[in-house]
Amino acid sequence: MKKLKLAVLDDIGDILTREELKKVFGGDESASGSFNNIPKVKACIGKLSGDFCTYIDETDRTFRGKCATFYPAYPLHCTDLLT
């Protein structure tokens, strides 16, 4: 695996250490601190990993999948990656 070269720019604020960078996750969900208002998460409240789920996104499209989590600290959410 190729190592990532990081360029340090002036006046950008605090820089994360390499250990902190390893724990950074990307995503497109709200950073409000609460996952319970996210439709993917709401669809799996009260369900177990592997249970079927359905949710409607912000564009009114319906998605079907299974409840799963890919990171231990994250709640179950409805994903089509396992169908």
C-alpha positions in Angstrom: 0.0 0.0 0.0 1.3 3.4 -0.9 2.0 5.9 1.9 0.1 9.2 1.8 2.2 12.3 1.8 0.7 15.1 3.8 1.3 18.7 2.9 1.1 21.2 5.8 -0.4 24.5 4.8 0.1 27.7 6.8 -2.7 29.2 8.9 -5.1 26.2 8.6 -5.5 25.6 12.3 -4.7 22.5 14.3 -3.1 19.5 12.6 -4.2 15.9 13.4 -1.5 13.4 14.4 -1.1 10.3 12.3 -2.9 8.3 15.1 -5.8 10.7 15.0 -6.0 10.6 11.2 -6.4 6.8 11.4 -9.6 7.3 13.3 -11.2 9.7 10.9 -14.3 8.4 9.0 -15.8 10.0 5.9 -19.5 10.2 5.3 -22.4 12.2 4.1 -24.6 12.2 7.2 -25.3 15.0 9.7 -22.6 15.8 12.3 -25.2 16.8 14.9 -24.0 14.1 17.3 -27.3 12.1 17.2 -27.7 9.3 14.7 -31.4 8.7 15.6 -32.7 11.3 13.1 -31.0 9.7 10.1 -33.5 7.7 8.1 -31.0 4.8 7.6 -30.6 4.5 11.3 -34.3 5.0 12.1 -35.1 2.0 9.9 -33.1 -0.3 12.2 -34.2 0.9 15.6 -35.3 -2.2 17.5 -34.0 -4.6 14.9 -31.0 -7.0 14.9 -28.1 -7.1 12.6 -29.2 -8.9 9.4 -32.9 -8.0 9.7 -34.5 -6.6 6.6 -35.2 -2.9 6.5 -36.7 -0.1 4.4 -36.2 3.6 4.5 -37.1 6.7 2.4 -34.3 9.2 1.7 -34.6 13.0 1.4 -35.5 12.7 -2.3 -38.4 10.4 -1.5 -36.7 7.3 -3.0 -37.4 4.0 -1.2 -34.4 1.8 -0.3 -34.5 -1.8 0.9 -31.6 -3.6 2.6 -30.4 -5.2 5.8 -29.5 -3.8 9.1 -25.8 -3.7 9.7 -22.9 -1.7 11.2 -19.4 -1.5 9.8 -17.8 0.3 12.8 -18.2 -0.8 16.4 -19.2 2.7 17.7 -21.8 3.3 15.0 -25.5 2.2 15.4 -27.2 -0.3 13.1 -28.3 1.3 9.8 -30.1 0.1 6.7 -27.6 -0.8 3.9 -28.0 -2.4 0.5 -24.4 -3.7 0.6 -25.5 -7.0 2.1 -28.5 -7.8 0.0 
